[in-house]
Amino acid sequence: MSVSKNHPLTDGTTENSRLVRAFQGQRPDVTPVWFMRQAGRSLPEYRRVRDGVGMIESCLRPDLAAEITLQPVRRHRVDAAVFFSDIVVPLRLAGVDVDIAPGVGPVLGAPVRMADDVARLEALELTEEALAPVREAVELAVAGLAADPGASGTGDTPLIGFGGAPFTLAAYLVEGRPSRDHLAARALMHADPELWARLLTWCASVTGAFLVTQVRAGASAVQLFDSWAGSLSLADYEASVAPFSALALEGVRALDVRVPVVHFGTGTGHLLEAMRDVGADVVGVDHRTPLDEASKLLGHRTPLQGNIDPALLFTPPATLEAHVHDVLRRGLAAPAHVVNLGHGVPPDADPDVLTAVVGTVHEARPEELS
């Protein structure tokens, strides 16, 4: 499948950006940094434009989604934008009865647990027409990034697309809402492996279409979020989850441009190698696993992303700065490193603190850290 000759990765716009080079295993002079959930409730400008607008509606209004995507780039001068959406948006576009309840998260009209439930899902198709709002929002965001000099001053800030890994989507579908332990999903995995495979195959197709649409519209990298994979054993992950995550990435890998893929989950220190091997170029590491230990587990041959502890955003500046330097120092063990949080930006984080973190990262030099 082809992308436009004007795609940012092929027309020279983002291929040499700090972020893309780091994702490819190179070390730019300045370490790149962006934050998961950087576009969101921590920003007063976000709260203003979202006032009175529901989450799903915000994601599906292209002008609004693009504006929200660009806000943290303007404020923090991070090295990448991440597309503003939600991992359940493609479910909604395919026809699933799902909404995002304030203070709760994704809530299904009815959970998917029986063969008939899965059969109804399999009858749904995520069409290009349904994905039009996503495509338009990405195009608007990419155009906005090209017009902004960005942190590097060259207008090369890339957009990161994203999608939910099949297990995490399936966990929401089976549980019907957010869950701490995903017991129903894990029970179905073992009780009916054939039905589980059908469910995850459908989830992989939906996420795959969502990712490909974002890339073809201009995203220069993608991140696959397996938020709940940490609840799995390595054996269960490898047997019942990894093949479907690989399937979700097949469409991106089939494109005629090499798009860096990041794979991230929380509590997944025991899964890092398996998560890389589904087809990721970069492994995102949460705050529980030091980056030098993660790099050792991965044979010191995989670029890493992470892993500032979000809790440290609420500590005195000297404490936070020391922590950021420690993360940077440990990141030197990997071939390349993109700084991020070990999870998303907390909604009550001070935006000025995030901006200061970006400055600390950009000002640090490897020779001063080692």
Contacts in CASP RR format, 6 or more apart in sequence:
PFRMAT RR
TARGET T0000
AUTHOR 0000-0000-0000
METHOD contacts of the structure
MODEL  1
MSVSKNHPLTDGTTENSRLVRAFQGQRPDVTPVWFMRQAGRSLPEYRRVR
DGVGMIESCLRPDLAAEITLQPVRRHRVDAAVFFSDIVVPLRLAGVDVDI
APGVGPVLGAPVRMADDVARLEALELTEEALAPVREAVELAVAGLAADPG
ASGTGDTPLIGFGGAPFTLAAYLVEGRPSRDHLAARALMHADPELWARLL
TWCASVTGAFLVTQVRAGASAVQLFDSWAGSLSLADYEASVAPFSALALE
GVRALDVRVPVVHFGTGTGHLLEAMRDVGADVVGVDHRTPLDEASKLLGH
RTPLQGNIDPALLFTPPATLEAHVHDVLRRGLAAPAHVVNLGHGVPPDAD
PDVLTAVVGTVHEARPEELS
1 212 0 8 1.000
1 216 0 8 1.000
1 251 0 8 1.000
1 254 0 8 1.000
1 255 0 8 1.000
1 256 0 8 1.000
2 255 0 8 1.000
2 256 0 8 1.000
3 9 0 8 1.000
3 10 0 8 1.000
3 215 0 8 1.000
3 216 0 8 1.000
3 218 0 8 1.000
3 255 0 8 1.000
3 256 0 8 1.000
3 257 0 8 1.000
4 10 0 8 1.000
4 216 0 8 1.000
4 218 0 8 1.000
5 11 0 8 1.000
7 216 0 8 1.000
7 218 0 8 1.000
7 257 0 8 1.000
8 14 0 8 1.000
8 15 0 8 1.000
8 142 0 8 1.000
8 146 0 8 1.000
8 158 0 8 1.000
8 159 0 8 1.000
8 218 0 8 1.000
8 220 0 8 1.000
9 15 0 8 1.000
9 20 0 8 1.000
9 220 0 8 1.000
9 257 0 8 1.000
9 258 0 8 1.000
9 259 0 8 1.000
10 257 0 8 1.000
13 146 0 8 1.000
13 155 0 8 1.000
13 156 0 8 1.000
14 20 0 8 1.000
14 156 0 8 1.000
14 157 0 8 1.000
14 158 0 8 1.000
14 220 0 8 1.000
15 220 0 8 1.000
16 156 0 8 1.000
17 32 0 8 1.000
17 79 0 8 1.000
17 152 0 8 1.000
17 156 0 8 1.000
17 157 0 8 1.000
17 158 0 8 1.000
17 220 0 8 1.000
18 28 0 8 1.000
18 30 0 8 1.000
18 31 0 8 1.000
18 32 0 8 1.000
18 79 0 8 1.000
18 151 0 8 1.000
18 152 0 8 1.000
19 32 0 8 1.000
19 34 0 8 1.000
19 79 0 8 1.000
19 80 0 8 1.000
19 157 0 8 1.000
19 158 0 8 1.000
19 160 0 8 1.000
19 220 0 8 1.000
19 221 0 8 1.000
19 338 0 8 1.000
20 158 0 8 1.000
20 220 0 8 1.000
20 221 0 8 1.000
20 260 0 8 1.000
21 27 0 8 1.000
21 28 0 8 1.000
21 336 0 8 1.000
22 28 0 8 1.000
22 31 0 8 1.000
22 32 0 8 1.000
22 303 0 8 1.000
22 336 0 8 1.000
22 337 0 8 1.000
22 338 0 8 1.000
23 221 0 8 1.000
23 260 0 8 1.000
23 262 0 8 1.000
23 281 0 8 1.000
23 282 0 8 1.000
23 303 0 8 1.000
23 336 0 8 1.000
23 338 0 8 1.000
24 260 0 8 1.000
24 281 0 8 1.000
24 303 0 8 1.000
24 336 0 8 1.000
25 303 0 8 1.000
25 335 0 8 1.000
25 336 0 8 1.000
26 336 0 8 1.000
27 335 0 8 1.000
27 336 0 8 1.000
27 337 0 8 1.000
27 366 0 8 1.000
29 365 0 8 1.000
30 152 0 8 1.000
30 362 0 8 1.000
31 328 0 8 1.000
31 337 0 8 1.000
31 338 0 8 1.000
31 339 0 8 1.000
31 361 0 8 1.000
31 362 0 8 1.000
31 364 0 8 1.000
31 366 0 8 1.000
32 79 0 8 1.000
32 80 0 8 1.000
32 338 0 8 1.000
32 339 0 8 1.000
33 78 0 8 1.000
33 79 0 8 1.000
33 338 0 8 1.000
33 339 0 8 1.000
33 340 0 8 1.000
33 357 0 8 1.000
33 358 0 8 1.000
33 361 0 8 1.000
33 362 0 8 1.000
34 78 0 8 1.000
34 79 0 8 1.000
34 80 0 8 1.000
34 81 0 8 1.000
34 82 0 8 1.000
34 160 0 8 1.000
34 338 0 8 1.000
34 339 0 8 1.000
34 340 0 8 1.000
35 72 0 8 1.000
35 76 0 8 1.000
35 78 0 8 1.000
35 340 0 8 1.000
35 341 0 8 1.000
35 344 0 8 1.000
35 345 0 8 1.000
35 354 0 8 1.000
36 82 0 8 1.000
36 264 0 8 1.000
36 340 0 8 1.000
36 341 0 8 1.000
36 342 0 8 1.000
36 343 0 8 1.000
36 344 0 8 1.000
36 345 0 8 1.000
37 344 0 8 1.000
37 345 0 8 1.000
38 72 0 8 1.000
38 76 0 8 1.000
38 78 0 8 1.000
38 82 0 8 1.000
38 345 0 8 1.000
38 354 0 8 1.000
39 46 0 8 1.000
39 68 0 8 1.000
39 69 0 8 1.000
39 71 0 8 1.000
39 72 0 8 1.000
39 81 0 8 1.000
39 82 0 8 1.000
39 84 0 8 1.000
40 46 0 8 1.000
40 68 0 8 1.000
40 71 0 8 1.000
40 72 0 8 1.000
40 84 0 8 1.000
40 345 0 8 1.000
40 347 0 8 1.000
41 47 0 8 1.000
41 347 0 8 1.000
42 345 0 8 1.000
42 346 0 8 1.000
42 347 0 8 1.000
42 348 0 8 1.000
42 349 0 8 1.000
42 350 0 8 1.000
42 351 0 8 1.000
42 354 0 8 1.000
43 71 0 8 1.000
43 72 0 8 1.000
43 75 0 8 1.000
43 351 0 8 1.000
44 351 0 8 1.000
45 71 0 8 1.000
45 75 0 8 1.000
46 68 0 8 1.000
46 71 0 8 1.000
49 64 0 8 1.000
49 67 0 8 1.000
49 68 0 8 1.000
50 58 0 8 1.000
50 64 0 8 1.000
50 68 0 8 1.000
53 61 0 8 1.000
53 64 0 8 1.000
54 100 0 8 1.000
55 86 0 8 1.000
55 100 0 8 1.000
55 102 0 8 1.000
56 86 0 8 1.000
56 89 0 8 1.000
56 92 0 8 1.000
56 99 0 8 1.000
56 100 0 8 1.000
58 64 0 8 1.000
58 65 0 8 1.000
58 68 0 8 1.000
58 84 0 8 1.000
59 65 0 8 1.000
59 84 0 8 1.000
59 85 0 8 1.000
59 86 0 8 1.000
59 89 0 8 1.000
59 133 0 8 1.000
60 89 0 8 1.000
60 93 0 8 1.000
60 133 0 8 1.000
61 133 0 8 1.000
61 137 0 8 1.000
62 133 0 8 1.000
62 136 0 8 1.000
62 137 0 8 1.000
62 140 0 8 1.000
63 137 0 8 1.000
63 140 0 8 1.000
65 83 0 8 1.000
65 84 0 8 1.000
65 85 0 8 1.000
65 133 0 8 1.000
65 137 0 8 1.000
65 140 0 8 1.000
65 141 0 8 1.000
66 84 0 8 1.000
66 137 0 8 1.000
66 138 0 8 1.000
66 140 0 8 1.000
66 141 0 8 1.000
66 144 0 8 1.000
68 84 0 8 1.000
69 81 0 8 1.000
69 82 0 8 1.000
69 83 0 8 1.000
69 84 0 8 1.000
69 137 0 8 1.000
69 141 0 8 1.000
69 159 0 8 1.000
70 81 0 8 1.000
70 141 0 8 1.000
70 144 0 8 1.000
70 145 0 8 1.000
70 148 0 8 1.000
72 78 0 8 1.000
72 81 0 8 1.000
72 354 0 8 1.000
73 80 0 8 1.000
73 81 0 8 1.000
73 145 0 8 1.000
73 148 0 8 1.000
73 150 0 8 1.000
73 157 0 8 1.000
74 148 0 8 1.000
75 351 0 8 1.000
75 355 0 8 1.000
76 351 0 8 1.000
76 354 0 8 1.000
76 355 0 8 1.000
76 358 0 8 1.000
77 150 0 8 1.000
77 151 0 8 1.000
77 355 0 8 1.000
77 358 0 8 1.000
77 359 0 8 1.000
78 151 0 8 1.000
78 157 0 8 1.000
78 358 0 8 1.000
79 151 0 8 1.000
79 152 0 8 1.000
79 157 0 8 1.000
79 338 0 8 1.000
80 157 0 8 1.000
80 158 0 8 1.000
80 159 0 8 1.000
80 160 0 8 1.000
80 221 0 8 1.000
81 141 0 8 1.000
81 145 0 8 1.000
81 157 0 8 1.000
81 158 0 8 1.000
81 159 0 8 1.000
81 160 0 8 1.000
82 159 0 8 1.000
82 160 0 8 1.000
82 161 0 8 1.000
82 162 0 8 1.000
82 223 0 8 1.000
83 137 0 8 1.000
83 138 0 8 1.000
83 141 0 8 1.000
83 159 0 8 1.000
83 160 0 8 1.000
83 161 0 8 1.000
83 162 0 8 1.000
83 214 0 8 1.000
83 219 0 8 1.000
84 137 0 8 1.000
85 134 0 8 1.000
85 137 0 8 1.000
85 162 0 8 1.000
86 100 0 8 1.000
86 106 0 8 1.000
87 162 0 8 1.000
87 163 0 8 1.000
87 164 0 8 1.000
87 168 0 8 1.000
87 169 0 8 1.000
87 207 0 8 1.000
87 225 0 8 1.000
87 227 0 8 1.000
88 96 0 8 1.000
88 98 0 8 1.000
88 100 0 8 1.000
88 106 0 8 1.000
88 169 0 8 1.000
88 172 0 8 1.000
89 134 0 8 1.000
89 210 0 8 1.000
90 126 0 8 1.000
90 131 0 8 1.000
90 163 0 8 1.000
90 206 0 8 1.000
90 207 0 8 1.000
90 209 0 8 1.000
90 210 0 8 1.000
91 98 0 8 1.000
91 169 0 8 1.000
91 172 0 8 1.000
91 173 0 8 1.000
91 206 0 8 1.000
92 98 0 8 1.000
92 99 0 8 1.000
93 126 0 8 1.000
93 130 0 8 1.000
93 131 0 8 1.000
93 133 0 8 1.000
93 134 0 8 1.000
94 124 0 8 1.000
94 125 0 8 1.000
94 126 0 8 1.000
94 130 0 8 1.000
94 206 0 8 1.000
95 124 0 8 1.000
96 108 0 8 1.000
96 121 0 8 1.000
96 124 0 8 1.000
96 173 0 8 1.000
97 108 0 8 1.000
97 109 0 8 1.000
97 110 0 8 1.000
98 106 0 8 1.000
98 107 0 8 1.000
98 108 0 8 1.000
98 109 0 8 1.000
98 172 0 8 1.000
99 106 0 8 1.000
99 107 0 8 1.000
100 106 0 8 1.000
100 107 0 8 1.000
101 107 0 8 1.000
104 177 0 8 1.000
104 178 0 8 1.000
105 177 0 8 1.000
105 178 0 8 1.000
106 172 0 8 1.000
106 176 0 8 1.000
106 177 0 8 1.000
106 178 0 8 1.000
107 176 0 8 1.000
107 177 0 8 1.000
108 172 0 8 1.000
108 173 0 8 1.000
108 176 0 8 1.000
108 177 0 8 1.000
109 176 0 8 1.000
110 117 0 8 1.000
110 176 0 8 1.000
111 117 0 8 1.000
111 173 0 8 1.000
111 174 0 8 1.000
111 175 0 8 1.000
111 176 0 8 1.000
111 184 0 8 1.000
112 118 0 8 1.000
112 121 0 8 1.000
112 173 0 8 1.000
112 174 0 8 1.000
112 176 0 8 1.000
112 199 0 8 1.000
113 174 0 8 1.000
113 184 0 8 1.000
113 188 0 8 1.000
115 195 0 8 1.000
118 195 0 8 1.000
118 198 0 8 1.000
118 199 0 8 1.000
118 202 0 8 1.000
121 173 0 8 1.000
121 199 0 8 1.000
121 202 0 8 1.000
122 198 0 8 1.000
122 202 0 8 1.000
126 205 0 8 1.000
126 206 0 8 1.000
126 209 0 8 1.000
126 210 0 8 1.000
128 213 0 8 1.000
131 209 0 8 1.000
131 210 0 8 1.000
131 213 0 8 1.000
134 210 0 8 1.000
134 213 0 8 1.000
134 214 0 8 1.000
134 217 0 8 1.000
135 213 0 8 1.000
135 216 0 8 1.000
135 217 0 8 1.000
136 217 0 8 1.000
138 159 0 8 1.000
138 161 0 8 1.000
138 213 0 8 1.000
138 214 0 8 1.000
138 217 0 8 1.000
138 218 0 8 1.000
138 219 0 8 1.000
139 217 0 8 1.000
139 218 0 8 1.000
141 159 0 8 1.000
142 159 0 8 1.000
142 217 0 8 1.000
142 218 0 8 1.000
142 219 0 8 1.000
145 155 0 8 1.000
145 157 0 8 1.000
145 158 0 8 1.000
145 159 0 8 1.000
146 155 0 8 1.000
147 155 0 8 1.000
148 155 0 8 1.000
148 157 0 8 1.000
149 155 0 8 1.000
150 156 0 8 1.000
150 157 0 8 1.000
151 157 0 8 1.000
151 358 0 8 1.000
151 362 0 8 1.000
158 219 0 8 1.000
158 220 0 8 1.000
158 221 0 8 1.000
159 214 0 8 1.000
159 218 0 8 1.000
159 219 0 8 1.000
159 220 0 8 1.000
160 219 0 8 1.000
160 220 0 8 1.000
160 221 0 8 1.000
160 222 0 8 1.000
160 223 0 8 1.000
160 262 0 8 1.000
161 211 0 8 1.000
161 214 0 8 1.000
161 215 0 8 1.000
161 219 0 8 1.000
161 221 0 8 1.000
161 222 0 8 1.000
161 223 0 8 1.000
162 211 0 8 1.000
162 214 0 8 1.000
162 222 0 8 1.000
162 223 0 8 1.000
162 224 0 8 1.000
162 225 0 8 1.000
163 207 0 8 1.000
163 208 0 8 1.000
163 210 0 8 1.000
163 211 0 8 1.000
163 222 0 8 1.000
163 223 0 8 1.000
163 224 0 8 1.000
163 225 0 8 1.000
164 207 0 8 1.000
164 224 0 8 1.000
164 225 0 8 1.000
164 226 0 8 1.000
164 227 0 8 1.000
164 248 0 8 1.000
165 207 0 8 1.000
165 224 0 8 1.000
165 225 0 8 1.000
165 226 0 8 1.000
165 227 0 8 1.000
165 229 0 8 1.000
165 241 0 8 1.000
165 244 0 8 1.000
165 245 0 8 1.000
165 248 0 8 1.000
165 263 0 8 1.000
166 200 0 8 1.000
166 201 0 8 1.000
166 203 0 8 1.000
166 204 0 8 1.000
166 207 0 8 1.000
166 241 0 8 1.000
166 244 0 8 1.000
166 245 0 8 1.000
166 247 0 8 1.000
166 248 0 8 1.000
167 185 0 8 1.000
167 200 0 8 1.000
167 203 0 8 1.000
167 226 0 8 1.000
167 228 0 8 1.000
167 229 0 8 1.000
167 232 0 8 1.000
167 241 0 8 1.000
167 244 0 8 1.000
167 245 0 8 1.000
168 225 0 8 1.000
168 226 0 8 1.000
168 227 0 8 1.000
168 228 0 8 1.000
168 229 0 8 1.000
169 203 0 8 1.000
169 206 0 8 1.000
169 207 0 8 1.000
170 185 0 8 1.000
170 196 0 8 1.000
170 199 0 8 1.000
170 200 0 8 1.000
170 203 0 8 1.000
171 179 0 8 1.000
171 182 0 8 1.000
171 185 0 8 1.000
171 228 0 8 1.000
172 178 0 8 1.000
173 199 0 8 1.000
173 203 0 8 1.000
174 182 0 8 1.000
174 184 0 8 1.000
174 185 0 8 1.000
174 188 0 8 1.000
174 199 0 8 1.000
175 182 0 8 1.000
175 184 0 8 1.000
175 185 0 8 1.000
179 185 0 8 1.000
179 228 0 8 1.000
181 231 0 8 1.000
182 228 0 8 1.000
182 231 0 8 1.000
185 228 0 8 1.000
186 231 0 8 1.000
186 232 0 8 1.000
186 236 0 8 1.000
188 195 0 8 1.000
188 196 0 8 1.000
188 199 0 8 1.000
189 196 0 8 1.000
189 236 0 8 1.000
189 240 0 8 1.000
193 240 0 8 1.000
196 240 0 8 1.000
197 244 0 8 1.000
200 240 0 8 1.000
200 241 0 8 1.000
200 244 0 8 1.000
201 244 0 8 1.000
201 247 0 8 1.000
203 244 0 8 1.000
203 248 0 8 1.000
204 244 0 8 1.000
204 245 0 8 1.000
204 247 0 8 1.000
204 248 0 8 1.000
205 247 0 8 1.000
205 248 0 8 1.000
207 224 0 8 1.000
207 248 0 8 1.000
208 248 0 8 1.000
208 249 0 8 1.000
208 250 0 8 1.000
208 251 0 8 1.000
208 252 0 8 1.000
211 222 0 8 1.000
211 224 0 8 1.000
211 248 0 8 1.000
211 249 0 8 1.000
211 251 0 8 1.000
211 252 0 8 1.000
212 251 0 8 1.000
212 252 0 8 1.000
212 255 0 8 1.000
214 222 0 8 1.000
215 222 0 8 1.000
215 252 0 8 1.000
215 255 0 8 1.000
215 257 0 8 1.000
215 259 0 8 1.000
216 255 0 8 1.000
219 259 0 8 1.000
220 259 0 8 1.000
220 260 0 8 1.000
221 259 0 8 1.000
221 260 0 8 1.000
221 261 0 8 1.000
221 262 0 8 1.000
222 252 0 8 1.000
222 259 0 8 1.000
222 260 0 8 1.000
222 261 0 8 1.000
222 262 0 8 1.000
223 261 0 8 1.000
223 262 0 8 1.000
223 263 0 8 1.000
223 264 0 8 1.000
224 245 0 8 1.000
224 248 0 8 1.000
224 249 0 8 1.000
224 261 0 8 1.000
224 262 0 8 1.000
224 263 0 8 1.000
224 264 0 8 1.000
224 280 0 8 1.000
225 264 0 8 1.000
225 265 0 8 1.000
226 241 0 8 1.000
226 245 0 8 1.000
226 263 0 8 1.000
226 264 0 8 1.000
226 265 0 8 1.000
226 268 0 8 1.000
226 275 0 8 1.000
227 265 0 8 1.000
227 266 0 8 1.000
228 266 0 8 1.000
229 237 0 8 1.000
229 241 0 8 1.000
229 265 0 8 1.000
229 267 0 8 1.000
229 268 0 8 1.000
229 271 0 8 1.000
229 275 0 8 1.000
230 265 0 8 1.000
230 266 0 8 1.000
230 267 0 8 1.000
230 268 0 8 1.000
230 269 0 8 1.000
230 270 0 8 1.000
230 271 0 8 1.000
232 241 0 8 1.000
232 271 0 8 1.000
233 270 0 8 1.000
234 270 0 8 1.000
234 271 0 8 1.000
234 274 0 8 1.000
237 271 0 8 1.000
237 274 0 8 1.000
238 274 0 8 1.000
242 274 0 8 1.000
242 275 0 8 1.000
242 277 0 8 1.000
242 278 0 8 1.000
245 263 0 8 1.000
245 275 0 8 1.000
245 278 0 8 1.000
246 278 0 8 1.000
246 279 0 8 1.000
249 261 0 8 1.000
249 278 0 8 1.000
249 279 0 8 1.000
249 280 0 8 1.000
252 259 0 8 1.000
252 261 0 8 1.000
253 261 0 8 1.000
253 279 0 8 1.000
260 281 0 8 1.000
260 282 0 8 1.000
261 279 0 8 1.000
261 280 0 8 1.000
261 281 0 8 1.000
261 282 0 8 1.000
262 280 0 8 1.000
262 281 0 8 1.000
262 282 0 8 1.000
262 283 0 8 1.000
262 284 0 8 1.000
262 305 0 8 1.000
263 275 0 8 1.000
263 276 0 8 1.000
263 278 0 8 1.000
263 279 0 8 1.000
263 280 0 8 1.000
263 282 0 8 1.000
263 283 0 8 1.000
263 284 0 8 1.000
264 283 0 8 1.000
264 284 0 8 1.000
264 285 0 8 1.000
264 286 0 8 1.000
264 305 0 8 1.000
265 275 0 8 1.000
265 284 0 8 1.000
265 286 0 8 1.000
266 286 0 8 1.000
266 342 0 8 1.000
266 343 0 8 1.000
267 286 0 8 1.000
267 288 0 8 1.000
268 275 0 8 1.000
268 286 0 8 1.000
269 285 0 8 1.000
269 286 0 8 1.000
269 288 0 8 1.000
269 289 0 8 1.000
269 294 0 8 1.000
269 297 0 8 1.000
272 283 0 8 1.000
272 285 0 8 1.000
272 289 0 8 1.000
272 294 0 8 1.000
272 297 0 8 1.000
272 298 0 8 1.000
273 297 0 8 1.000
273 298 0 8 1.000
275 283 0 8 1.000
276 283 0 8 1.000
276 298 0 8 1.000
276 302 0 8 1.000
281 302 0 8 1.000
281 303 0 8 1.000
282 302 0 8 1.000
282 303 0 8 1.000
282 304 0 8 1.000
282 305 0 8 1.000
282 338 0 8 1.000
283 294 0 8 1.000
283 298 0 8 1.000
283 302 0 8 1.000
283 303 0 8 1.000
283 304 0 8 1.000
283 305 0 8 1.000
284 304 0 8 1.000
284 305 0 8 1.000
284 306 0 8 1.000
284 307 0 8 1.000
284 340 0 8 1.000
285 291 0 8 1.000
285 294 0 8 1.000
285 304 0 8 1.000
285 305 0 8 1.000
285 306 0 8 1.000
285 307 0 8 1.000
285 342 0 8 1.000
286 306 0 8 1.000
286 307 0 8 1.000
286 342 0 8 1.000
286 343 0 8 1.000
287 307 0 8 1.000
287 308 0 8 1.000
287 309 0 8 1.000
287 310 0 8 1.000
287 311 0 8 1.000
287 341 0 8 1.000
287 342 0 8 1.000
287 343 0 8 1.000
289 307 0 8 1.000
290 307 0 8 1.000
290 330 0 8 1.000
291 304 0 8 1.000
291 306 0 8 1.000
291 307 0 8 1.000
291 327 0 8 1.000
291 330 0 8 1.000
291 331 0 8 1.000
291 333 0 8 1.000
291 334 0 8 1.000
291 337 0 8 1.000
292 330 0 8 1.000
292 331 0 8 1.000
292 332 0 8 1.000
292 333 0 8 1.000
294 304 0 8 1.000
294 307 0 8 1.000
294 334 0 8 1.000
295 302 0 8 1.000
295 304 0 8 1.000
295 331 0 8 1.000
295 333 0 8 1.000
295 334 0 8 1.000
296 333 0 8 1.000
298 304 0 8 1.000
298 334 0 8 1.000
300 333 0 8 1.000
300 334 0 8 1.000
300 335 0 8 1.000
301 335 0 8 1.000
302 334 0 8 1.000
302 335 0 8 1.000
303 334 0 8 1.000
303 335 0 8 1.000
303 336 0 8 1.000
303 337 0 8 1.000
303 338 0 8 1.000
304 331 0 8 1.000
304 334 0 8 1.000
304 336 0 8 1.000
304 337 0 8 1.000
304 338 0 8 1.000
305 337 0 8 1.000
305 338 0 8 1.000
305 339 0 8 1.000
305 340 0 8 1.000
306 327 0 8 1.000
306 337 0 8 1.000
306 338 0 8 1.000
306 339 0 8 1.000
306 340 0 8 1.000
306 341 0 8 1.000
306 342 0 8 1.000
307 327 0 8 1.000
307 340 0 8 1.000
307 341 0 8 1.000
307 342 0 8 1.000
308 323 0 8 1.000
308 324 0 8 1.000
308 327 0 8 1.000
308 339 0 8 1.000
308 340 0 8 1.000
308 341 0 8 1.000
308 342 0 8 1.000
308 357 0 8 1.000
309 323 0 8 1.000
309 341 0 8 1.000
309 342 0 8 1.000
310 341 0 8 1.000
310 342 0 8 1.000
310 343 0 8 1.000
310 344 0 8 1.000
310 345 0 8 1.000
310 346 0 8 1.000
310 349 0 8 1.000
312 319 0 8 1.000
312 320 0 8 1.000
312 323 0 8 1.000
313 320 0 8 1.000
313 341 0 8 1.000
313 345 0 8 1.000
313 346 0 8 1.000
313 349 0 8 1.000
313 350 0 8 1.000
313 353 0 8 1.000
313 354 0 8 1.000
313 357 0 8 1.000
314 349 0 8 1.000
315 323 0 8 1.000
317 356 0 8 1.000
320 353 0 8 1.000
320 356 0 8 1.000
320 357 0 8 1.000
321 360 0 8 1.000
324 339 0 8 1.000
324 357 0 8 1.000
324 360 0 8 1.000
324 361 0 8 1.000
324 364 0 8 1.000
325 360 0 8 1.000
325 364 0 8 1.000
325 369 0 8 1.000
327 339 0 8 1.000
328 337 0 8 1.000
328 339 0 8 1.000
328 361 0 8 1.000
328 364 0 8 1.000
328 366 0 8 1.000
328 369 0 8 1.000
329 369 0 8 1.000
329 370 0 8 1.000
331 337 0 8 1.000
332 366 0 8 1.000
332 369 0 8 1.000
332 370 0 8 1.000
339 361 0 8 1.000
345 354 0 8 1.000
END
